[in-house]
Amino acid sequence: MSQTLTKFSQRRRWAADQAISFLMQQGVEHPHVVSLAAGLVDPGSLPVAEAIEAARDVLSDDLRARSALQYGTTQGDLRLRRQLVDYHNRLEQTSTLAASRTVTADEIVCTTGSQQLLALLADALLDPGDICLVAAPTYFVFLGVLEGVGARAIALPADEHGLRMDALTAELQRLESVGELSRVKLIYVVSEFENPTGISLSLERRAELVEIAKHWSQRRGETIYVLEDAAYRELHYGPPSWGRFSTCPPTGVTNSNDGHVENLPHDPSVWSFDVAGDTVIHAGTFSKSFAPGLRVGFALMPRELRDAVNDLKGNQDFGSANFNQHLLAELLASGRFATHAEEVRAAYRIKRDAMLSAADEFFSDLPGVSWVHPHGGLYVWMSLPPQVATGFDSTLFCRAVDVEQVMYVPGELCFGGPREQRERNHMRLSFGVQSPDGIREGMRRLSRAVRAVL
Amino acid sequence: MSQTLTKFSQRRRWAADQAISFLMQQGVEHPHVVSLAAGLVDPGSLPVAEAIEAARDVLSDDLRARSALQYGTTQGDLRLRRQLVDYHNRLEQTSTLAASRTVTADEIVCTTGSQQLLALLADALLDPGDICLVAAPTYFVFLGVLEGVGARAIALPADEHGLRMDALTAELQRLESVGELSRVKLIYVVSEFENPTGISLSLERRAELVEIAKHWSQRRGETIYVLEDAAYRELHYGPPSWGRFSTCPPTGVTNSNDGHVENLPHDPSVWSFDVAGDTVIHAGTFSKSFAPGLRVGFALMPRELRDAVNDLKGNQDFGSANFNQHLLAELLASGRFATHAEEVRAAYRIKRDAMLSAADEFFSDLPGVSWVHPHGGLYVWMSLPPQVATGFDSTLFCRAVDVEQVMYVPGELCFGGPREQRERNHMRLSFGVQSPDGIREGMRRLSRAVRAVL
């Protein structure tokens, strides 16, 4: 009997060859590599004690236990959604600009991590050929999602204040002039400590972004939605303790803000500027601030989109794990989440500082090498001289992985749009997984690889 | 400012108006109704103690706890997949026909319930207009999934041995003659205690189904896959203790097989007949046999499909909740799952018998009313005289919900193909949620509604 072929769907063909699979494969094939690539979280700060307590509390009340072990609803456990209302409203109200907008449980959908929300929204809004505007660079897995539905990502310039609003307006004008405005359905921004650059959208631009989206929605008569990915919102550490561009002198691993990160000023979300509630989707997750193994994400969204997302999610899984939603509700209600989030921030601040310190130590004498000093998130974005490529097929990547045994995420993965137009000389360096010593060792190895190539 | 419109994707439009949403809404709006509709599981037999023990065991070992709370892989936790290998191979080897095929961890993908697997496979294989062959009736949520990707479901006759193989062959011949064979990508069967009919595919037909799929795959040069949905495989109770067609005399709620259901003969899966391993996908879940709140499903599949499913799942959520997979691995390894599954079978057997007994009591004097006596699963399929419609807009449904305060799933939802060709005189009655007394009361109410309409 001869072998028959499989005729896959167009969707499957679009989803093939995602960079994330290659990266994970590299990780598996090179187990001794120091990974500055993996987007995993700090294993040391994973909330074992908190998970034990939450599981005990949820399961020791028989009625509640049975409710947690039963099917939930597609939209998500009401108890969790009510806790999220408090959580989100408090975050907005303690921001630098007291928000005039609050959320209700009705507007919240719970998902399997915020990734599922991104995928569901892409599915709900984007037909093949439709356009999503993104920053250059941006979260590369979302670029894969866009590719997976056959949509076009148009990458727009960003600077130290995030996505540039003049560039956004100019692109919308250009698209209108070429008759493509009707294909624009979505503007995607990682508003807090963007993956990969660590840069947040400035307060002024948050307001402006919502205005621009609404203006152009009016102009074309159909809504252009803004998808605000706030996955790193909780991971804020303030300015680095040291570093080339820091005003603070090195003081060991103790940051002068230690223990007070909760009280650092933070900006209101992009969502909070959408007072009419018809334009912005705000996606959050507990994967970064608590535990990715629970895969609890959530989003605030306009009702019309909520129904669409629920219908699509109904077909996909009719609800994420109900048990985990009960755990998160318990963790939020008991205050254990808030306490843990402070610990997580303290741990990551030390690691962020360790990476910046190692960058100073090993890279500062290399001409044309620079890096962002992030105030939050999990990544340092490092730029090499323009002629030094960093991609999977580059001399640098091979030398880093095979000779120096260190891995990073090539920056070009984070650029949407045509492959030949992508910047090829950046690296995304994660301080999430390694210990401070591991981070230093990884940076030392990486600097040797860069030196060899320069 | 005038309101702008949302232009949703084609996908969203296909996913709108699923019956499941209407049913859930009915449940919310009529909280006092006795639901024989809900596909939820028996709340009394939910494994609270087992979940406590599993959570304790996973979280008390610090290394393992951190692994469970961290991101997992898209394909699923290796420890769980290894447990599933043992679990599945043991099931096959103790079947009526010792299987010649075993599975490896490499061929298994873990999903958010088996529902996600059904959706991922539809996404991987079906372009708009492609064809999936199904039984009439079949699992209505899967019909929604097919609709959601724009595929065509062609419904084929089934009898007391499941999907009819002569009808399958005839339809493939017909499709070939009209030049549509190339659009056939999938044959979907619920092999064990089909939702909604409770009927299993006979042993002979399992072998024949694989042969037919392979024959026609060869003939057209592209694989026609068989998707075996085995969601109810663990829920086998043997023949009813009583009932119109039963040979056993009523003996109270004690079944003569009590305590020995584990040892009842069961058939090898459809999957086991696919010795070359290139045709059948076998989907399983712990939602029915353990706890839906954990949302752990899994599938065995050909490697080529596994890669496709992983790529699509990578975009959708890059992995279902890792913590829950660790819990299931622990439950399988400790033997607690097996013990609990026996308890679940004992509880459902009593409820199955209660529903059949109530059907005898309240319906046996109604001319033209008949029902299946299932040996497993969660449903009794009841047929009314052909002229009595049971749909959402029927006199019977309104009378049942509004006057008698009882709800069922209209059988017409379970028929694929053109709406006007669907049989309209059936009801799916679930014995999953209600107590034996609740089941009797629900059946009493339902019989009054039927009497009023007849």
Interface residues (C-beta under 8 A of the other chain):
Chain A: M1 S2 Q3 T4 L5 T6 K7 F8 S9 Q10 R11 R12 A15 A16 D17 Q18 I20 S21 M24 G39 L40 V41 P43 L46 P47 V48 A51 I52 A55 R56 L59 S60 D62 A65 R66 A68 L69 Q70 Y71 G72 T73 T74 T111 T112 G113 Q115 Q116 A119 D123 A124 L125 L126 D127 D130 V141 G144 V145 G148 V149 S182 K185 K214 S217 Q218 R220 G221 E222 T223 Y225 A276 D278 S287 A291 P292 G293 L294 R295 E304 L305 A308 N310 D311 L312 G314 N315 Q316 D317 F318 G319 S320 A321 N322 F323 N324 H326
Chain B: M1 S2 Q3 T4 L5 T6 K7 F8 S9 Q10 R11 R12 A15 A16 D17 Q18 I20 S21 M24 G39 L40 V41 P43 L46 P47 V48 A51 I52 A55 R56 L59 S60 D62 A65 R66 A68 L69 Q70 Y71 G72 T73 T74 T111 T112 G113 Q115 Q116 A119 D123 A124 L125 L126 D127 D130 V141 G144 V145 G148 V149 S182 K185 K214 S217 Q218 R220 G221 E222 T223 A276 D278 S287 A291 P292 G293 L294 R295 E304 L305 A308 N310 D311 L312 G314 N315 Q316 D317 F318 G319 S320 A321 N322 F323 N324 H326
